[in-house]
Amino acid sequence: MLPSFLSSLIPLLALPAVNGLTSDNNIGKLPALGWNSWNAFNCNITEEHFLSAAQKIVDLGLKDAGYEYVNIDDCYSEKERREDHNIYADYNKFPKGIGHTADAIHALGLKFGIYSSAGNYTCAGYPASLGNEERDAATFASWGVDYLKYDNCNVPENWHDECEFCVPDSDNHRPPGSFFPNGTCSNSTGSQCPDDYDWSKSKTAERYRRMRDALQKQNRTIFYSLCEWGEANVHTWGNETGASWRSTGDIMANWPRVLEILNENAKFLDYTDFWGHSDPDMLEVGNGDLTYLEGRSHFALWAAMKSPLLIGTDLTTLSDANVAVLKNKYLLAFNQDDVFGAPAKPFNWDGKFDKDHPPENFAGKFKQGTLVVSLNNSPERAVKTIMWDDVPALSGKKGYKVKEVWSDQDWGCHTGGIAVSVDTHDSVVLVVGSECYASKRDTYGIKSYVV
């Protein structure tokens, strides 16, 4: 019997030789918006965490802003499969089963996500799905799952790739000294694959395709999110396998890690468009050592890169200011634009990998005009000068209406560009709209940006 949806592969012309995995109900066309438990709670979860998060998504207006997925991460199941080889919920955490949790979330008009790994066990040591793809996909569908995050832990040796792909990340899941961040990988053992290696034929790609094929056999559409840390040159085959694919190791709630991941993901934005999105990991807004300004820069840059936006904090304690950041209508409109699929891309950047100094300027088209994000990564307040000639699709000889996104203020008509004073680790975010005529009073000059 055929499933109720059929997936197909269509060429995405903006991407370098990549096909997109599509569905007939548009699930996966745009980046996912939702909430995930891991960054806030790790393994310390019960059903109440998810029911509370779902209710908060509604009460805080996040549902109305577009957030729809409530996702369980690791540690929800019993520690071993039962005699029938199926995965069962840990009934101490989910007394009425996962299906009950999903039903309650669906009743709020939201969608429900689950987690597994393409190995023998998950990262926290619970049963994973390698070799049990069809069995587990059927279980997930029976629970009412709408989203699967599929991790890359505990892969048995017979499923290791024959050679390595360089992942220039401090969290690259390699022995110390084997690989180095900042764009340089050691090949002292000669284990790296040649540059022309076809990673779509790798064992890693096959592990992820097996779950894709199993999900497609179910009677419901399940958003498929690959969490394989940028391994095996996933950017060249992830788009024909899932709706999004992790480009990096895990995020952490500190500014240096946000910068490192930003630098990595910025190099892969040519692979992002409708039906496929490079994923620099979940949001840390409201968590850890990030200041409010760092958190909103983090959100602005992730939204501009058309990344999946999965909130990763305890919504019961999230400040009103951070809620407002997550609901910013301009950044969400850009991220979810249904006419322009390409992300904002760096400009005025040499393309070099520097984990401490990523690209600071991004721009991209959407229905409202051009979104421009300019980050101040210096340790002090600084003036960020944005020249229209440097921004793709804009002209320095023309005037444009400018709106500042954080305050939702119109800044008038500016010809040539604009200069803005921005606090340390903050970002100015502009919507550069329709052409206009700028008088001498309104034209190019310093515009004070007060946080």
C-alpha positions in Angstrom: 0.0 0.0 0.0 1.4 3.4 -1.0 1.9 6.0 1.8 -0.4 9.0 2.0 2.4 11.2 0.7 5.0 10.7 -2.0 8.4 12.3 -1.8 10.3 13.2 -4.9 13.6 14.7 -5.9 13.6 18.0 -7.8 16.5 20.1 -8.9 17.2 23.2 -6.9 18.8 25.6 -9.4 20.4 27.8 -6.8 22.3 24.9 -5.2 25.5 23.4 -6.4 24.4 20.0 -7.9 22.0 19.1 -5.1 18.5 17.7 -5.3 15.8 18.5 -2.7 13.7 16.0 -0.9 10.1 17.3 -1.2 6.7 16.3 0.1 3.3 17.0 -1.3 2.2 19.0 1.7 5.1 21.5 1.8 6.5 20.0 5.1 10.3 20.7 4.9 10.1 23.4 2.3 10.9 26.1 4.9 13.1 25.9 8.0 11.5 24.2 11.0 10.3 26.4 13.9 9.8 24.9 17.3 11.2 23.9 20.7 13.5 21.1 21.7 14.2 19.8 25.2 18.0 19.1 25.2 19.6 22.5 25.8 17.3 23.2 28.7 16.9 19.8 30.4 19.2 17.2 28.9 18.1 13.8 30.2 16.1 15.3 33.1 12.8 15.1 31.4 9.2 14.1 32.1 6.0 14.4 30.2 5.2 17.6 32.1 8.2 19.4 30.5 6.7 18.9 27.1 3.1 19.7 28.0 4.3 22.8 29.8 6.4 23.9 26.8 3.5 23.3 24.4 1.2 25.4 26.6 3.8 28.1 26.9 4.3 28.2 23.1 0.6 29.0 22.9 0.4 31.4 25.8 3.5 33.4 24.9 2.3 33.9 21.3 5.0 31.8 19.8 2.5 29.6 18.1 0.9 32.6 16.4 4.5 33.7 15.4 4.9 30.3 13.5 6.6 28.0 16.0 4.9 24.6 15.8 7.1 21.7 16.8 7.5 20.4 20.4 10.4 17.9 20.3 11.6 15.3 22.7 15.3 14.8 22.5 17.3 11.9 24.0 16.5 9.8 27.1 12.7 9.2 26.7 12.8 5.4 26.4 13.6 2.3 28.4 17.3 1.5 28.4 17.0 -1.6 26.3 14.6 -3.0 23.7 12.1 -5.5 24.8 11.7 -9.1 23.5 9.7 -7.9 20.6 12.7 -5.6 19.7 10.6 -2.4 19.9 11.4 0.8 21.7 9.1 1.6 24.6 8.7 4.8 26.5 10.1 5.0 30.0 6.8 5.0 31.9 8.4 6.7 34.9 8.8 9.7 32.7 5.8 9.3 30.4 3.2 7.4 32.5 0.7 7.1 29.7 3.1 6.6 26.9 4.5 8.8 24.2 1.3 8.6 22.2 -0.5 10.4 25.0 2.0 13.2 25.0 1.7 13.6 21.3 -2.1 13.7 21.5 -2.0 16.4 24.1 0.4 18.5 22.0 -1.6 18.0 18.8 -4.8 19.1 20.7 -3.1 22.5 21.1 -2.6 22.7 17.3 1.1 22.0 17.5 3.3 19.2 16.1 5.3 16.6 18.0 8.9 15.5 17.5 11.1 12.6 18.7 14.7 11.6 18.6 16.9 8.6 17.6 20.4 7.9 16.3 21.9 6.2 13.3 23.9 3.9 15.6 23.4 1.1 18.0 22.7 3.5 20.9 21.8 7.1 21.3 24.3 9.6 22.6 23.0 9.1 26.1 23.1 5.3 25.8 19.5 4.5 24.9 18.3 2.2 22.1 18.9 3.7 18.7 17.7 2.8 15.2 20.5 1.4 13.0 19.3 -1.9 11.7 15.8 -1.2 13.1 14.8 1.7 10.8 11.5 0.3 9.6 10.5 -1.0 13.0 11.2 2.3 14.7 9.8 4.5 11.9 6.5 2.5 12.3 6.6 3.0 16.1 7.2 6.7 15.7 4.3 7.0 13.2 2.0 5.0 15.6 2.9 7.5 18.3 1.8 10.4 16.1 5.4 11.8 15.5 5.7 14.7 13.1 9.5 15.3 13.3 12.5 13.1 13.8 15.9 14.3 14.9 18.4 11.6 13.9 21.7 11.7 15.6 25.1 10.1 14.8 26.3 8.5 18.0 27.6 4.9 18.8 28.1 3.8 15.2 29.5 0.3 15.0 32.9 -0.1 13.4 31.5 -2.0 10.4 29.6 1.2 9.5 32.5 3.5 9.7 33.5 5.2 6.5 36.7 4.1 4.8 38.3 7.5 5.2 37.7 10.8 7.0 36.1 14.1 6.1 37.7 17.2 7.6 35.3 18.9 10.1 37.1 22.0 11.3 35.3 22.2 14.6 36.5 22.1 18.2 33.6 19.7 18.8 34.4 17.3 15.9 34.1 14.0 17.8 37.7 13.1 17.2 40.6 12.2 19.5 42.5 15.2 20.8 45.1 16.3 18.3 43.6 14.4 15.4 41.8 17.4 13.9 42.1 21.1 14.6 39.6 23.9 14.6 40.0 27.1 12.6 40.0 25.5 9.2 43.1 23.3 9.6 42.8 19.6 9.7 45.7 17.2 10.5 46.2 14.3 8.1 49.2 12.9 9.8 47.7 9.4 9.6 46.7 9.8 6.0 43.1 9.0 6.8 41.4 11.9 5.0 39.5 11.2 1.8 40.7 12.7 -1.5 39.0 16.0 -2.5 37.0 14.3 -5.2 35.6 11.5 -3.0 31.9 10.8 -3.6 30.4 11.1 -0.2 26.9 10.3 -1.4 28.2 6.7 -1.6 29.6 6.6 1.9 28.4 4.4 4.7 27.3 7.5 6.6 25.1 8.6 3.8 23.6 5.1 3.6 22.8 5.0 7.3 20.8 8.2 6.9 19.1 7.1 3.7 17.9 3.9 5.4 15.8 5.9 7.9 14.7 8.3 5.2 13.3 5.3 3.2 11.6 3.9 6.3 9.9 7.2 7.1 8.6 7.5 3.6 6.8 4.2 4.0 4.7 5.5 6.9 1.1 6.9 6.7 2.1 10.3 7.9 4.7 12.9 6.8 7.6 13.1 9.3 10.0 16.0 9.0 13.5 14.4 8.8 16.3 16.3 10.5 19.8 14.8 10.1 22.0 15.4 13.1 25.3 14.1 11.8 27.6 17.0 12.8 28.8 18.0 9.3 30.4 14.6 8.8 30.9 12.9 5.4 30.5 16.2 3.5 26.8 16.0 4.3 26.1 19.3 2.4 26.6 17.4 -0.9 23.9 14.7 -0.1 21.9 15.9 2.9 19.4 17.7 0.7 18.3 14.6 -1.0 18.1 12.7 2.3 16.4 15.0 4.7 14.8 18.4 5.2 17.8 19.8 7.2 21.3 18.6 8.2 23.6 19.6 10.9 26.7 21.4 9.7 28.6 21.5 12.9 29.2 19.9 16.3 27.0 20.8 19.3 26.3 24.4 20.2 26.9 25.7 23.8 25.6 28.8 25.5 28.7 30.9 25.3 29.7 33.6 22.8 32.9 32.0 21.5 31.1 28.8 20.5 28.3 30.8 18.8 31.0 32.6 16.7 32.8 29.3 15.8 29.6 27.7 14.6 28.6 30.9 12.7 31.9 30.8 10.9 31.5 27.2 9.9 27.9 27.4 8.7 28.6 30.6 6.7 30.8 28.5 4.4 27.9 26.2 3.5 25.1 28.7 2.7 25.1 28.0 -1.0 23.6 24.6 -0.2 20.5 26.1 1.6 17.3 26.9 -0.3 13.8 25.7 -0.4 13.5 22.0 0.8 16.9 21.9 2.4 18.6 23.8 5.2 22.0 23.7 6.7 21.6 23.5 10.5 24.1 25.1 12.8 22.3 23.6 15.8 19.5 24.7 18.2 19.0 28.1 19.7 20.6 29.1 23.0 18.7 32.3 23.5 18.0 32.7 27.3 20.7 30.1 28.3 24.1 30.0 29.9 26.6 32.8 29.6 25.0 34.6 26.7 24.0 38.2 27.4 20.7 39.5 26.1 22.6 41.3 23.2 24.6 38.2 22.3 21.4 36.2 22.4 19.6 38.4 20.0 22.6 38.6 17.6 22.7 34.8 17.7 19.0 34.6 16.8 19.3 37.2 14.1 22.2 35.4 12.4 20.5 32.0 12.7 17.3 33.4 11.2 19.1 35.2 8.4 21.0 32.0 7.5 17.6 30.3 7.0 18.5 27.9 9.8 15.9 25.8 11.6 14.9 27.8 14.7 14.4 25.4 17.6 14.2 27.2 20.9 16.2 25.4 23.6 15.4 27.1 26.8 13.0 26.7 29.7 10.0 28.7 28.5 8.6 29.1 32.0 11.5 31.3 33.0 12.3 33.1 29.7 12.3 36.9 30.0 9.8 39.0 28.1 12.7 40.6 26.3 13.9 37.3 25.0 10.4 36.2 24.0 10.2 39.4 21.9 13.5 38.5 20.2 12.2 35.0 19.3 9.0 36.6 17.9 10.6 39.3 15.9 8.3 39.6 12.9 10.9 40.7 10.4 13.5 38.0 11.1 10.8 35.3 11.1 9.3 36.7 7.9 12.8 36.4 6.3 13.4 32.9 7.6 10.0 31.7 6.5 9.7 33.6 3.2 7.9 31.5 0.6 9.1 33.5 -2.5 12.9 33.7 -1.8 14.4 30.5 -0.6 18.1 31.5 -0.4 19.5 32.6 2.9 21.3 35.9 3.7 24.9 35.5 2.7 28.1 37.2 3.9 29.4 40.3 2.2 32.7 42.1 2.9 34.2 38.8 3.9 37.3 37.1 2.6 35.9 33.6 3.2 38.7 32.5 5.5 37.9 30.4 8.5 38.6 32.2 11.8 36.6 30.8 14.7 37.0 34.0 16.7 36.2 36.4 13.8 33.4 35.1 11.6 31.8 37.2 8.9 29.9 40.1 10.4 27.8 41.3 7.5 25.0 39.3 5.9 22.3 40.3 3.4 19.5 38.5 1.5 16.3 39.2 -0.4 12.8 38.6 0.8 9.3 39.9 0.0 9.8 43.0 2.1 13.1 44.0 0.5 16.7 43.2 1.6 17.5 42.0 5.1 20.9 43.3 6.3 22.5 42.0 9.5 25.7 43.6 10.8 27.3 42.2 13.9 29.7 44.1 16.1 32.1 41.5 17.3 34.6 43.9 18.8 34.9 44.3 22.6 33.5 47.9 22.5 30.7 49.9 20.9 31.6 50.5 17.3 30.2 52.2 14.2 29.1 49.7 11.6 29.1 51.3 8.1 27.0 49.6 5.5 27.5 50.8 1.9 24.7 49.9 -0.5 27.3 49.1 -3.2 28.6 46.3 -1.0 25.2 44.8 -0.5 24.1 42.4 -3.3 21.1 43.7 -5.3 21.5 47.3 -3.9 23.0 50.3 -5.6 25.0 53.1 -4.0 23.6 55.6 -6.4 20.0 55.0 -5.2 18.1 55.9 -2.1 16.2 53.3 -0.1 13.7 53.4 2.8 15.3 51.8 5.9 13.6 50.2 8.8 15.4 49.2 12.0 14.2 45.8 13.0 14.7 45.6 16.8 12.8 48.8 17.5 10.5 48.6 14.4 11.4 52.2 13.6 11.5 53.8 10.2 14.8 55.5 9.7 13.9 57.4 6.6 15.5 57.4 3.1 19.2 56.9 2.7 21.4 57.1 -0.4 24.8 55.5 -0.6 24.6 53.6 2.7 24.1 54.1 6.4 26.3 54.1 9.5 25.1 52.8 12.8 26.6 52.8 16.3 26.2 49.2 17.7 27.0 47.9 21.2 29.6 45.1 21.7 28.3 41.7 20.5 25.0 43.3 19.3 23.8 43.4 15.8 22.0 46.1 13.8 19.3 44.5 11.6 17.8 46.5 8.8 15.1 46.0 6.2 16.2 48.0 3.2 13.0 48.5 1.3 11.7 50.4 -1.7 13.6 53.0 -3.6 13.1 56.7 -2.5 14.6 60.1 -3.0 16.8 61.2 -0.1 17.0 64.9 0.8 20.3 66.2 2.2 18.9 66.1 5.6 18.0 62.4 5.4 20.8 61.1 3.3 23.9 59.0 4.4 25.2 59.7 7.8 25.7 58.4 11.3 22.6 56.9 12.9 22.9 56.3 16.6 21.7 52.9 17.6 20.9 52.9 21.3 20.3 49.5 23.1 
